[in-house]
């Protein structure tokens, strides 16, 4: 893009510079009579035309003889004045041509000084203006906006690899953070940064980003709902205290907000209020694409809630059908030592896809070895679902900090590629995960 702009600028500049540097051809009359001669001839022609006009006026009776004589005398005087000025100009020109060296005098060749038309100043301006404009453009940060837009487009591409997805996401975060230094009130950048931080499971950083966005847009229900979501994760998937209060505020601002409804369904499900969970998720379903991963996760949650209520009828599942799930056997290698109260996160993610977990459950080291079930009801709000993934990978991590964000010193174990058929047929096939390496 910059190359195209540079070429267009050079093309435009060339049209302006060319007339300034080209040598204008001399008129033929200048070569024959000289510039002074041309002016003199023009004055004589004009005098004759005016004299003929005065004679016509005298003949028609518009003026009398006295007036005629007076006007003719005035025209002659003007002609003589013009002629004297030309003579003085010619004398000055002759003085400028005085030989400055013996050789010039001998040959009689003296070059005329070219008049300074200020062309050099215009040419310098034409070269400096694009450079200054480009510098200002960089300083004001508009180039960063273009870079961020292009990176976001690549980041959302369906054909991007897992490594490129993560690398581009980090690059976008760096550029947005730098851009926000000069545009702190840009809510779009704040929210984009927060969502990328959520994808990296960096919930504490995402919390700060959402808080800053809400200072500039406090009445935005969607922002409030997403803020409640990140508070829920920071609080280890609990709604007590601030997460629940913020969720209630988001629902009061917009009772039909799908993010808030999804969270309300999760809270109601945890409180065994399955009827409210079903109602919340069904309302949220009406606002999203039915073919999306989020819709699939909501339908699975509704199915699970209905089963717990004793209702096996679901619009997308046959009566008595089991909720698609994974049975995971998690154990810690004997070579690794960990405190019994350390947190253990077990989650499934898309194989070679986005790092966002599709389902997650929290344990402690004291619980190991343990068998856990992962299903669509454990999906993260706004994320995908197990049953919508073509293949997955299961990860178990002992956190050294208590946070779900991986850090140095954590212990981790993971599986290879798990086929989707493991989920779709509903079989209780146990998948072993051994935590056997240190990050």
C-alpha angles and dihedrals in degrees: 000000000000090000091054091049091049092051092048091049092051091048092052092046092051091060090056098042098046097068089048097054101035118097111243113228116245117245114251090239090058091053093050103038105014124237094283092050092053091053092048092050090049091051092050092050090049091049091052092049092051091046090052090050092052091050090052091051090050091049092050091049095245090126133022129232094267093053091044092053092047094050093046090052090051092052091050090050091052091048091053092048092053090048093051092050090052090051092052090049090050091051092052090049090051091052091053088054095058108135113257097194138034091246092055090049092049096050096035090225114138123167120224117237111246115236114250106242094178091247092140091058092052092047092050090050092050090054096043099045096065090046092050092045091051091049092050090046090056093044094050090051101235090131088060089055090055092046092049092049091051092047092049090052091051091044091057094049114121092216096058118119124237093251093049091045092056094041094050091046091056091047092051091050091053094048094046091048090053092045092051090060088072097028105039093159095058101119093183092060092044093054094042090052091048093051092050089050089051090054088054089050087242092141098162091056091044089052091057092047092052091047090054091047091052091054088064097036108026096159097056108117094195091053090049091051093049089048089054088051094054091046088054091056094043088054091055094259096310129132098200115121121351099007091057094044092051091047091053089050092051091050091049090052093048119003090189098052105131096212092052091045091051090052092046089054091052091049092047091047090052089050089050090244091137095165091059090044091054092046093049095048094045090053090049091050091062091062100052139062107277090217094055126107090243091056090051090052092050092049090051090050091050090050092051092048091049091051090052088051090051094253113127096177117108131163093231103031132057119245111278093015114146121238109256107255147156125232109213127192108203123192137165122232113249089230091065122074122206137164114260092235095054115118121251120201119199116187144154124226136181113278109255089346138100115334092230109118116246093202131001139186130185126222137159131242089250089064094059131146091042141155116225135177123226118196141150093277088070094056118129114251111265093012135101129277135240094240092053095056120094092213135356145196126221120218129189118190133182105212118219091194101038091245128117088229110099114243139171111288096033120129117227143183129181142179131232123245114325114203121234090235088073086069104032097058092051094228118155094235109166116225116202120221118186118195099216111143139066122228 
